[in-house]
Amino acid sequence: MEVLLPPDLQAKLTRIARERGTDAQALAREAIERLVDYDDWFLREVEKGLSQIERGETLSHEAVGARLEKRLTEKPAPR
């Protein structure tokens, strides 16, 4: 597979690759892999959510608000 990039994007890719101590091809491969992995994860999460809706596993607007309020008012654990 060959991917043609506009010159400005190719220049940015080359610069970033040089800064990371790698080559542009390896950086492009890593970026594509991340995108494909993220897209795959995202679609699985959407399917899980749709399945939950079909089973009636939903929260009311009020319940979501209560959960958010609780999380926002809880004190973080000391480190």
PDB file with one MODEL, atoms N, CA, C and O in Angstrom:
MODEL        1
ATOM      1  N   MET A   1       0.850  -1.166   0.000  1.00  0.00           N
ATOM      2  CA  MET A   1       0.000   0.000   0.000  1.00  0.00           C
ATOM      3  C   MET A   1       0.899   1.234   0.000  1.00  0.00           C
ATOM      4  O   MET A   1       1.923   1.280   0.683  1.00  0.00           O
ATOM      5  N   GLU A   2       0.505   2.193  -0.755  1.00  0.00           N
ATOM      6  CA  GLU A   2       1.236   3.453  -0.798  1.00  0.00           C
ATOM      7  C   GLU A   2       0.270   4.564  -0.434  1.00  0.00           C
ATOM      8  O   GLU A   2      -0.851   4.607  -0.941  1.00  0.00           O
ATOM      9  N   VAL A   3       0.694   5.458   0.438  1.00  0.00           N
ATOM     10  CA  VAL A   3      -0.141   6.575   0.857  1.00  0.00           C
ATOM     11  C   VAL A   3       0.566   7.861   0.436  1.00  0.00           C
ATOM     12  O   VAL A   3       1.709   8.107   0.821  1.00  0.00           O
ATOM     13  N   LEU A   4      -0.115   8.662  -0.346  1.00  0.00           N
ATOM     14  CA  LEU A   4       0.440   9.936  -0.786  1.00  0.00           C
ATOM     15  C   LEU A   4      -0.032  11.030   0.146  1.00  0.00           C
ATOM     16  O   LEU A   4      -1.227  11.168   0.407  1.00  0.00           O
ATOM     17  N   LEU A   5       0.916  11.809   0.648  1.00  0.00           N
ATOM     18  CA  LEU A   5       0.604  12.888   1.578  1.00  0.00           C
ATOM     19  C   LEU A   5       0.909  14.225   0.927  1.00  0.00           C
ATOM     20  O   LEU A   5       1.838  14.324   0.126  1.00  0.00           O
ATOM     21  N   PRO A   6       0.142  15.251   1.259  1.00  0.00           N
ATOM     22  CA  PRO A   6       0.487  16.591   0.781  1.00  0.00           C
ATOM     23  C   PRO A   6       1.864  16.975   1.339  1.00  0.00           C
ATOM     24  O   PRO A   6       2.233  16.527   2.425  1.00  0.00           O
ATOM     25  N   PRO A   7       2.614  17.789   0.619  1.00  0.00           N
ATOM     26  CA  PRO A   7       3.968  18.146   1.059  1.00  0.00           C
ATOM     27  C   PRO A   7       4.039  18.703   2.479  1.00  0.00           C
ATOM     28  O   PRO A   7       4.971  18.381   3.215  1.00  0.00           O
ATOM     29  N   ASP A   8       3.073  19.533   2.877  1.00  0.00           N
ATOM     30  CA  ASP A   8       3.134  20.107   4.227  1.00  0.00           C
ATOM     31  C   ASP A   8       2.960  19.038   5.300  1.00  0.00           C
ATOM     32  O   ASP A   8       3.618  19.093   6.339  1.00  0.00           O
ATOM     33  N   LEU A   9       2.084  18.068   5.061  1.00  0.00           N
ATOM     34  CA  LEU A   9       1.899  16.978   6.022  1.00  0.00           C
ATOM     35  C   LEU A   9       3.125  16.071   6.050  1.00  0.00           C
ATOM     36  O   LEU A   9       3.539  15.619   7.118  1.00  0.00           O
ATOM     37  N   GLN A  10       3.705  15.806   4.891  1.00  0.00           N
ATOM     38  CA  GLN A  10       4.927  15.001   4.823  1.00  0.00           C
ATOM     39  C   GLN A  10       6.050  15.675   5.603  1.00  0.00           C
ATOM     40  O   GLN A  10       6.807  15.003   6.304  1.00  0.00           O
ATOM     41  N   ALA A  11       6.164  16.992   5.487  1.00  0.00           N
ATOM     42  CA  ALA A  11       7.203  17.732   6.205  1.00  0.00           C
ATOM     43  C   ALA A  11       6.988  17.634   7.714  1.00  0.00           C
ATOM     44  O   ALA A  11       7.945  17.449   8.466  1.00  0.00           O
ATOM     45  N   LYS A  12       5.741  17.756   8.158  1.00  0.00           N
ATOM     46  CA  LYS A  12       5.450  17.641   9.590  1.00  0.00           C
ATOM     47  C   LYS A  12       5.774  16.236  10.097  1.00  0.00           C
ATOM     48  O   LYS A  12       6.360  16.066  11.166  1.00  0.00           O
ATOM     49  N   LEU A  13       5.389  15.251   9.322  1.00  0.00           N
ATOM     50  CA  LEU A  13       5.644  13.860   9.704  1.00  0.00           C
ATOM     51  C   LEU A  13       7.140  13.607   9.812  1.00  0.00           C
ATOM     52  O   LEU A  13       7.600  12.974  10.762  1.00  0.00           O
ATOM     53  N   THR A  14       7.892  14.095   8.849  1.00  0.00           N
ATOM     54  CA  THR A  14       9.346  13.924   8.854  1.00  0.00           C
ATOM     55  C   THR A  14       9.968  14.615  10.053  1.00  0.00           C
ATOM     56  O   THR A  14      10.858  14.062  10.699  1.00  0.00           O
ATOM     57  N   ARG A  15       9.501  15.833  10.358  1.00  0.00           N
ATOM     58  CA  ARG A  15      10.030  16.576  11.503  1.00  0.00           C
ATOM     59  C   ARG A  15       9.752  15.844  12.816  1.00  0.00           C
ATOM     60  O   ARG A  15      10.643  15.693  13.652  1.00  0.00           O
ATOM     61  N   ILE A  16       8.526  15.399  12.987  1.00  0.00           N
ATOM     62  CA  ILE A  16       8.166  14.699  14.227  1.00  0.00           C
ATOM     63  C   ILE A  16       8.944  13.394  14.349  1.00  0.00           C
ATOM     64  O   ILE A  16       9.422  13.055  15.431  1.00  0.00           O
ATOM     65  N   ALA A  17       9.069  12.677  13.268  1.00  0.00           N
ATOM     66  CA  ALA A  17       9.822  11.418  13.289  1.00  0.00           C
ATOM     67  C   ALA A  17      11.275  11.674  13.694  1.00  0.00           C
ATOM     68  O   ALA A  17      11.835  10.949  14.517  1.00  0.00           O
ATOM     69  N   ARG A  18      11.868  12.699  13.116  1.00  0.00           N
ATOM     70  CA  ARG A  18      13.265  13.035  13.453  1.00  0.00           C
ATOM     71  C   ARG A  18      13.381  13.377  14.939  1.00  0.00           C
ATOM     72  O   ARG A  18      14.326  12.949  15.602  1.00  0.00           O
ATOM     73  N   GLU A  19      12.419  14.149  15.467  1.00  0.00           N
ATOM     74  CA  GLU A  19      12.441  14.522  16.884  1.00  0.00           C
ATOM     75  C   GLU A  19      12.311  13.299  17.785  1.00  0.00           C
ATOM     76  O   GLU A  19      12.845  13.285  18.894  1.00  0.00           O
ATOM     77  N   ARG A  20      11.611  12.282  17.319  1.00  0.00           N
ATOM     78  CA  ARG A  20      11.420  11.055  18.109  1.00  0.00           C
ATOM     79  C   ARG A  20      12.508  10.022  17.856  1.00  0.00           C
ATOM     80  O   ARG A  20      12.527   8.966  18.489  1.00  0.00           O
ATOM     81  N   GLY A  21      13.397  10.318  16.948  1.00  0.00           N
ATOM     82  CA  GLY A  21      14.485   9.386  16.671  1.00  0.00           C
ATOM     83  C   GLY A  21      14.063   8.183  15.851  1.00  0.00           C
ATOM     84  O   GLY A  21      14.617   7.095  16.009  1.00  0.00           O
ATOM     85  N   THR A  22      13.096   8.369  14.986  1.00  0.00           N
ATOM     86  CA  THR A  22      12.623   7.282  14.139  1.00  0.00           C
ATOM     87  C   THR A  22      12.476   7.811  12.720  1.00  0.00           C
ATOM     88  O   THR A  22      12.836   8.956  12.446  1.00  0.00           O
ATOM     89  N   ASP A  23      11.961   7.005  11.830  1.00  0.00           N
ATOM     90  CA  ASP A  23      11.753   7.480  10.465  1.00  0.00           C
ATOM     91  C   ASP A  23      10.267   7.721  10.219  1.00  0.00           C
ATOM     92  O   ASP A  23       9.413   7.246  10.967  1.00  0.00           O
ATOM     93  N   ALA A  24       9.980   8.461   9.166  1.00  0.00           N
ATOM     94  CA  ALA A  24       8.604   8.858   8.868  1.00  0.00           C
ATOM     95  C   ALA A  24       7.710   7.647   8.607  1.00  0.00           C
ATOM     96  O   ALA A  24       6.541   7.648   8.993  1.00  0.00           O
ATOM     97  N   GLN A  25       8.243   6.627   7.963  1.00  0.00           N
ATOM     98  CA  GLN A  25       7.433   5.451   7.664  1.00  0.00           C
ATOM     99  C   GLN A  25       7.003   4.738   8.943  1.00  0.00           C
ATOM    100  O   GLN A  25       5.851   4.322   9.066  1.00  0.00           O
ATOM    101  N   ALA A  26       7.923   4.597   9.894  1.00  0.00           N
ATOM    102  CA  ALA A  26       7.586   3.943  11.161  1.00  0.00           C
ATOM    103  C   ALA A  26       6.562   4.767  11.933  1.00  0.00           C
ATOM    104  O   ALA A  26       5.644   4.216  12.541  1.00  0.00           O
ATOM    105  N   LEU A  27       6.722   6.083  11.906  1.00  0.00           N
ATOM    106  CA  LEU A  27       5.781   6.953  12.607  1.00  0.00           C
ATOM    107  C   LEU A  27       4.399   6.885  11.962  1.00  0.00           C
ATOM    108  O   LEU A  27       3.390   6.846  12.666  1.00  0.00           O
ATOM    109  N   ALA A  28       4.342   6.873  10.647  1.00  0.00           N
ATOM    110  CA  ALA A  28       3.059   6.766   9.942  1.00  0.00           C
ATOM    111  C   ALA A  28       2.392   5.436  10.258  1.00  0.00           C
ATOM    112  O   ALA A  28       1.182   5.383  10.477  1.00  0.00           O
ATOM    113  N   ARG A  29       3.177   4.360  10.282  1.00  0.00           N
ATOM    114  CA  ARG A  29       2.629   3.037  10.605  1.00  0.00           C
ATOM    115  C   ARG A  29       2.046   3.038  12.021  1.00  0.00           C
ATOM    116  O   ARG A  29       0.966   2.493  12.251  1.00  0.00           O
ATOM    117  N   GLU A  30       2.766   3.653  12.969  1.00  0.00           N
ATOM    118  CA  GLU A  30       2.286   3.731  14.351  1.00  0.00           C
ATOM    119  C   GLU A  30       0.987   4.538  14.431  1.00  0.00           C
ATOM    120  O   GLU A  30       0.058   4.151  15.140  1.00  0.00           O
ATOM    121  N   ALA A  31       0.925   5.645  13.713  1.00  0.00           N
ATOM    122  CA  ALA A  31      -0.276   6.486  13.732  1.00  0.00           C
ATOM    123  C   ALA A  31      -1.471   5.743  13.145  1.00  0.00           C
ATOM    124  O   ALA A  31      -2.577   5.817  13.681  1.00  0.00           O
ATOM    125  N   ILE A  32      -1.250   5.035  12.055  1.00  0.00           N
ATOM    126  CA  ILE A  32      -2.343   4.280  11.434  1.00  0.00           C
ATOM    127  C   ILE A  32      -2.808   3.170  12.362  1.00  0.00           C
ATOM    128  O   ILE A  32      -4.008   2.932  12.499  1.00  0.00           O
ATOM    129  N   GLU A  33      -1.855   2.487  13.002  1.00  0.00           N
ATOM    130  CA  GLU A  33      -2.220   1.422  13.935  1.00  0.00           C
ATOM    131  C   GLU A  33      -3.045   1.961  15.096  1.00  0.00           C
ATOM    132  O   GLU A  33      -4.029   1.343  15.501  1.00  0.00           O
ATOM    133  N   ARG A  34      -2.648   3.108  15.631  1.00  0.00           N
ATOM    134  CA  ARG A  34      -3.411   3.717  16.725  1.00  0.00           C
ATOM    135  C   ARG A  34      -4.820   4.073  16.280  1.00  0.00           C
ATOM    136  O   ARG A  34      -5.781   3.827  17.009  1.00  0.00           O
ATOM    137  N   LEU A  35      -4.951   4.649  15.093  1.00  0.00           N
ATOM    138  CA  LEU A  35      -6.258   5.020  14.581  1.00  0.00           C
ATOM    139  C   LEU A  35      -7.143   3.794  14.403  1.00  0.00           C
ATOM    140  O   LEU A  35      -8.305   3.800  14.808  1.00  0.00           O
ATOM    141  N   VAL A  36      -6.601   2.748  13.801  1.00  0.00           N
ATOM    142  CA  VAL A  36      -7.379   1.531  13.556  1.00  0.00           C
ATOM    143  C   VAL A  36      -7.779   0.886  14.886  1.00  0.00           C
ATOM    144  O   VAL A  36      -8.922   0.458  15.045  1.00  0.00           O
ATOM    145  N   ASP A  37      -6.847   0.816  15.837  1.00  0.00           N
ATOM    146  CA  ASP A  37      -7.165   0.241  17.146  1.00  0.00           C
ATOM    147  C   ASP A  37      -8.233   1.055  17.863  1.00  0.00           C
ATOM    148  O   ASP A  37      -9.154   0.489  18.451  1.00  0.00           O
ATOM    149  N   TYR A  38      -8.115   2.395  17.818  1.00  0.00           N
ATOM    150  CA  TYR A  38      -9.092   3.248  18.475  1.00  0.00           C
ATOM    151  C   TYR A  38     -10.467   3.083  17.826  1.00  0.00           C
ATOM    152  O   TYR A  38     -11.476   2.960  18.520  1.00  0.00           O
ATOM    153  N   ASP A  39     -10.501   3.081  16.508  1.00  0.00           N
ATOM    154  CA  ASP A  39     -11.773   2.947  15.801  1.00  0.00           C
ATOM    155  C   ASP A  39     -12.438   1.618  16.145  1.00  0.00           C
ATOM    156  O   ASP A  39     -13.650   1.560  16.353  1.00  0.00           O
ATOM    157  N   ASP A  40     -11.647   0.556  16.204  1.00  0.00           N
ATOM    158  CA  ASP A  40     -12.168  -0.758  16.561  1.00  0.00           C
ATOM    159  C   ASP A  40     -12.739  -0.739  17.978  1.00  0.00           C
ATOM    160  O   ASP A  40     -13.840  -1.237  18.214  1.00  0.00           O
ATOM    161  N   TRP A  41     -11.987  -0.163  18.919  1.00  0.00           N
ATOM    162  CA  TRP A  41     -12.452  -0.052  20.304  1.00  0.00           C
ATOM    163  C   TRP A  41     -13.745   0.767  20.380  1.00  0.00           C
ATOM    164  O   TRP A  41     -14.697   0.373  21.053  1.00  0.00           O
ATOM    165  N   PHE A  42     -13.771   1.906  19.688  1.00  0.00           N
ATOM    166  CA  PHE A  42     -14.927   2.793  19.731  1.00  0.00           C
ATOM    167  C   PHE A  42     -16.181   2.090  19.225  1.00  0.00           C
ATOM    168  O   PHE A  42     -17.243   2.187  19.841  1.00  0.00           O
ATOM    169  N   LEU A  43     -16.060   1.389  18.112  1.00  0.00           N
ATOM    170  CA  LEU A  43     -17.223   0.687  17.566  1.00  0.00           C
ATOM    171  C   LEU A  43     -17.710  -0.413  18.504  1.00  0.00           C
ATOM    172  O   LEU A  43     -18.917  -0.618  18.635  1.00  0.00           O
ATOM    173  N   ARG A  44     -16.786  -1.125  19.162  1.00  0.00           N
ATOM    174  CA  ARG A  44     -17.201  -2.138  20.142  1.00  0.00           C
ATOM    175  C   ARG A  44     -17.945  -1.490  21.303  1.00  0.00           C
ATOM    176  O   ARG A  44     -18.945  -2.033  21.772  1.00  0.00           O
ATOM    177  N   GLU A  45     -17.475  -0.339  21.771  1.00  0.00           N
ATOM    178  CA  GLU A  45     -18.129   0.353  22.880  1.00  0.00           C
ATOM    179  C   GLU A  45     -19.524   0.833  22.480  1.00  0.00           C
ATOM    180  O   GLU A  45     -20.458   0.757  23.277  1.00  0.00           O
ATOM    181  N   VAL A  46     -19.665   1.321  21.262  1.00  0.00           N
ATOM    182  CA  VAL A  46     -20.985   1.745  20.778  1.00  0.00           C
ATOM    183  C   VAL A  46     -21.928   0.551  20.740  1.00  0.00           C
ATOM    184  O   VAL A  46     -23.079   0.655  21.166  1.00  0.00           O
ATOM    185  N   GLU A  47     -21.454  -0.574  20.237  1.00  0.00           N
ATOM    186  CA  GLU A  47     -22.284  -1.784  20.181  1.00  0.00           C
ATOM    187  C   GLU A  47     -22.692  -2.227  21.583  1.00  0.00           C
ATOM    188  O   GLU A  47     -23.834  -2.633  21.799  1.00  0.00           O
ATOM    189  N   LYS A  48     -21.760  -2.148  22.539  1.00  0.00           N
ATOM    190  CA  LYS A  48     -22.104  -2.494  23.926  1.00  0.00           C
ATOM    191  C   LYS A  48     -23.192  -1.571  24.452  1.00  0.00           C
ATOM    192  O   LYS A  48     -24.134  -2.023  25.102  1.00  0.00           O
ATOM    193  N   GLY A  49     -23.061  -0.276  24.172  1.00  0.00           N
ATOM    194  CA  GLY A  49     -24.064   0.682  24.627  1.00  0.00           C
ATOM    195  C   GLY A  49     -25.418   0.432  24.003  1.00  0.00           C
ATOM    196  O   GLY A  49     -26.441   0.501  24.685  1.00  0.00           O
ATOM    197  N   LEU A  50     -25.436   0.142  22.717  1.00  0.00           N
ATOM    198  CA  LEU A  50     -26.707  -0.147  22.049  1.00  0.00           C
ATOM    199  C   LEU A  50     -27.351  -1.411  22.617  1.00  0.00           C
ATOM    200  O   LEU A  50     -28.571  -1.480  22.766  1.00  0.00           O
ATOM    201  N   SER A  51     -26.531  -2.401  22.929  1.00  0.00           N
ATOM    202  CA  SER A  51     -27.059  -3.632  23.539  1.00  0.00           C
ATOM    203  C   SER A  51     -27.655  -3.340  24.909  1.00  0.00           C
ATOM    204  O   SER A  51     -28.696  -3.890  25.268  1.00  0.00           O
ATOM    205  N   GLN A  52     -26.992  -2.472  25.677  1.00  0.00           N
ATOM    206  CA  GLN A  52     -27.528  -2.105  26.987  1.00  0.00           C
ATOM    207  C   GLN A  52     -28.879  -1.400  26.847  1.00  0.00           C
ATOM    208  O   GLN A  52     -29.795  -1.641  27.632  1.00  0.00           O
ATOM    209  N   ILE A  53     -28.993  -0.543  25.861  1.00  0.00           N
ATOM    210  CA  ILE A  53     -30.262   0.154  25.627  1.00  0.00           C
ATOM    211  C   ILE A  53     -31.349  -0.849  25.266  1.00  0.00           C
ATOM    212  O   ILE A  53     -32.467  -0.769  25.776  1.00  0.00           O
ATOM    213  N   GLU A  54     -31.023  -1.792  24.387  1.00  0.00           N
ATOM    214  CA  GLU A  54     -32.005  -2.809  23.985  1.00  0.00           C
ATOM    215  C   GLU A  54     -32.478  -3.636  25.184  1.00  0.00           C
ATOM    216  O   GLU A  54     -33.629  -4.070  25.226  1.00  0.00           O
ATOM    217  N   ARG A  55     -31.585  -3.853  26.160  1.00  0.00           N
ATOM    218  CA  ARG A  55     -31.962  -4.619  27.356  1.00  0.00           C
ATOM    219  C   ARG A  55     -32.641  -3.739  28.401  1.00  0.00           C
ATOM    220  O   ARG A  55     -33.060  -4.228  29.450  1.00  0.00           O
ATOM    221  N   GLY A  56     -32.750  -2.446  28.118  1.00  0.00           N
ATOM    222  CA  GLY A  56     -33.389  -1.538  29.061  1.00  0.00           C
ATOM    223  C   GLY A  56     -32.483  -1.080  30.182  1.00  0.00           C
ATOM    224  O   GLY A  56     -32.960  -0.559  31.190  1.00  0.00           O
ATOM    225  N   GLU A  57     -31.199  -1.264  30.024  1.00  0.00           N
ATOM    226  CA  GLU A  57     -30.230  -0.865  31.053  1.00  0.00           C
ATOM    227  C   GLU A  57     -29.812   0.590  30.814  1.00  0.00           C
ATOM    228  O   GLU A  57     -28.732   0.865  30.292  1.00  0.00           O
ATOM    229  N   THR A  58     -30.684   1.499  31.205  1.00  0.00           N
ATOM    230  CA  THR A  58     -30.420   2.923  31.018  1.00  0.00           C
ATOM    231  C   THR A  58     -30.606   3.670  32.331  1.00  0.00           C
ATOM    232  O   THR A  58     -31.205   3.154  33.275  1.00  0.00           O
ATOM    233  N   LEU A  59     -30.091   4.875  32.377  1.00  0.00           N
ATOM    234  CA  LEU A  59     -30.265   5.732  33.539  1.00  0.00           C
ATOM    235  C   LEU A  59     -31.127   6.922  33.150  1.00  0.00           C
ATOM    236  O   LEU A  59     -31.080   7.396  32.015  1.00  0.00           O
ATOM    237  N   SER A  60     -31.907   7.390  34.096  1.00  0.00           N
ATOM    238  CA  SER A  60     -32.705   8.594  33.855  1.00  0.00           C
ATOM    239  C   SER A  60     -31.779   9.807  33.913  1.00  0.00           C
ATOM    240  O   SER A  60     -30.650   9.727  34.398  1.00  0.00           O
ATOM    241  N   HIS A  61     -32.277  10.911  33.415  1.00  0.00           N
ATOM    242  CA  HIS A  61     -31.526  12.161  33.461  1.00  0.00           C
ATOM    243  C   HIS A  61     -31.163  12.503  34.908  1.00  0.00           C
ATOM    244  O   HIS A  61     -30.051  12.948  35.195  1.00  0.00           O
ATOM    245  N   GLU A  62     -32.107  12.290  35.799  1.00  0.00           N
ATOM    246  CA  GLU A  62     -31.886  12.595  37.215  1.00  0.00           C
ATOM    247  C   GLU A  62     -30.805  11.701  37.816  1.00  0.00           C
ATOM    248  O   GLU A  62     -29.973  12.165  38.596  1.00  0.00           O
ATOM    249  N   ALA A  63     -30.818  10.424  37.455  1.00  0.00           N
ATOM    250  CA  ALA A  63     -29.817   9.499  37.988  1.00  0.00           C
ATOM    251  C   ALA A  63     -28.416   9.869  37.504  1.00  0.00           C
ATOM    252  O   ALA A  63     -27.452   9.785  38.265  1.00  0.00           O
ATOM    253  N   VAL A  64     -28.305  10.272  36.256  1.00  0.00           N
ATOM    254  CA  VAL A  64     -26.999  10.707  35.732  1.00  0.00           C
ATOM    255  C   VAL A  64     -26.537  11.942  36.490  1.00  0.00           C
ATOM    256  O   VAL A  64     -25.378  12.031  36.894  1.00  0.00           O
ATOM    257  N   GLY A  65     -27.437  12.890  36.681  1.00  0.00           N
ATOM    258  CA  GLY A  65     -27.098  14.099  37.429  1.00  0.00           C
ATOM    259  C   GLY A  65     -26.641  13.785  38.838  1.00  0.00           C
ATOM    260  O   GLY A  65     -25.683  14.385  39.325  1.00  0.00           O
ATOM    261  N   ALA A  66     -27.308  12.860  39.499  1.00  0.00           N
ATOM    262  CA  ALA A  66     -26.936  12.485  40.863  1.00  0.00           C
ATOM    263  C   ALA A  66     -25.550  11.851  40.890  1.00  0.00           C
ATOM    264  O   ALA A  66     -24.754  12.144  41.781  1.00  0.00           O
ATOM    265  N   ARG A  67     -25.256  10.991  39.930  1.00  0.00           N
ATOM    266  CA  ARG A  67     -23.924  10.369  39.872  1.00  0.00           C
ATOM    267  C   ARG A  67     -22.837  11.413  39.640  1.00  0.00           C
ATOM    268  O   ARG A  67     -21.784  11.376  40.276  1.00  0.00           O
ATOM    269  N   LEU A  68     -23.096  12.333  38.735  1.00  0.00           N
ATOM    270  CA  LEU A  68     -22.115  13.389  38.472  1.00  0.00           C
ATOM    271  C   LEU A  68     -21.902  14.256  39.697  1.00  0.00           C
ATOM    272  O   LEU A  68     -20.769  14.585  40.049  1.00  0.00           O
ATOM    273  N   GLU A  69     -22.979  14.618  40.331  1.00  0.00           N
ATOM    274  CA  GLU A  69     -22.885  15.455  41.537  1.00  0.00           C
ATOM    275  C   GLU A  69     -22.058  14.745  42.608  1.00  0.00           C
ATOM    276  O   GLU A  69     -21.210  15.362  43.253  1.00  0.00           O
ATOM    277  N   LYS A  70     -22.305  13.462  42.792  1.00  0.00           N
ATOM    278  CA  LYS A  70     -21.570  12.695  43.796  1.00  0.00           C
ATOM    279  C   LYS A  70     -20.080  12.679  43.475  1.00  0.00           C
ATOM    280  O   LYS A  70     -19.252  12.880  44.363  1.00  0.00           O
ATOM    281  N   ARG A  71     -19.736  12.442  42.216  1.00  0.00           N
ATOM    282  CA  ARG A  71     -18.318  12.396  41.826  1.00  0.00           C
ATOM    283  C   ARG A  71     -17.652  13.755  41.956  1.00  0.00           C
ATOM    284  O   ARG A  71     -16.480  13.842  42.322  1.00  0.00           O
ATOM    285  N   LEU A  72     -18.386  14.805  41.662  1.00  0.00           N
ATOM    286  CA  LEU A  72     -17.804  16.140  41.741  1.00  0.00           C
ATOM    287  C   LEU A  72     -17.601  16.604  43.171  1.00  0.00           C
ATOM    288  O   LEU A  72     -16.725  17.429  43.436  1.00  0.00           O
ATOM    289  N   THR A  73     -18.391  16.091  44.091  1.00  0.00           N
ATOM    290  CA  THR A  73     -18.283  16.535  45.480  1.00  0.00           C
ATOM    291  C   THR A  73     -17.414  15.615  46.334  1.00  0.00           C
ATOM    292  O   THR A  73     -17.036  15.989  47.444  1.00  0.00           O
ATOM    293  N   GLU A  74     -17.094  14.434  45.846  1.00  0.00           N
ATOM    294  CA  GLU A  74     -16.217  13.522  46.600  1.00  0.00           C
ATOM    295  C   GLU A  74     -14.812  14.073  46.643  1.00  0.00           C
ATOM    296  O   GLU A  74     -14.313  14.620  45.660  1.00  0.00           O
ATOM    297  N   LYS A  75     -14.186  13.925  47.780  1.00  0.00           N
ATOM    298  CA  LYS A  75     -12.800  14.355  47.923  1.00  0.00           C
ATOM    299  C   LYS A  75     -11.885  13.286  47.355  1.00  0.00           C
ATOM    300  O   LYS A  75     -12.100  12.096  47.586  1.00  0.00           O
ATOM    301  N   PRO A  76     -10.856  13.704  46.607  1.00  0.00           N
ATOM    302  CA  PRO A  76      -9.917  12.703  46.086  1.00  0.00           C
ATOM    303  C   PRO A  76      -9.124  12.058  47.221  1.00  0.00           C
ATOM    304  O   PRO A  76      -8.857  12.693  48.242  1.00  0.00           O
ATOM    305  N   ALA A  77      -8.761  10.819  47.040  1.00  0.00           N
ATOM    306  CA  ALA A  77      -7.983  10.096  48.052  1.00  0.00           C
ATOM    307  C   ALA A  77      -6.599  10.718  48.158  1.00  0.00           C
ATOM    308  O   ALA A  77      -6.015  11.116  47.150  1.00  0.00           O
ATOM    309  N   PRO A  78      -6.064  10.804  49.401  1.00  0.00           N
ATOM    310  CA  PRO A  78      -4.708  11.364  49.558  1.00  0.00           C
ATOM    311  C   PRO A  78      -3.681  10.470  48.880  1.00  0.00           C
ATOM    312  O   PRO A  78      -3.842   9.252  48.806  1.00  0.00           O
ATOM    313  N   ARG A  79      -2.637  11.096  48.396  1.00  0.00           N
ATOM    314  CA  ARG A  79      -1.580  10.338  47.711  1.00  0.00           C
ATOM    315  C   ARG A  79      -0.404  10.108  48.599  1.00  0.00           C
ATOM    316  O   ARG A  79       0.573   9.487  48.180  1.00  0.00           O
TER     317      ARG A  79
ENDMDL
END
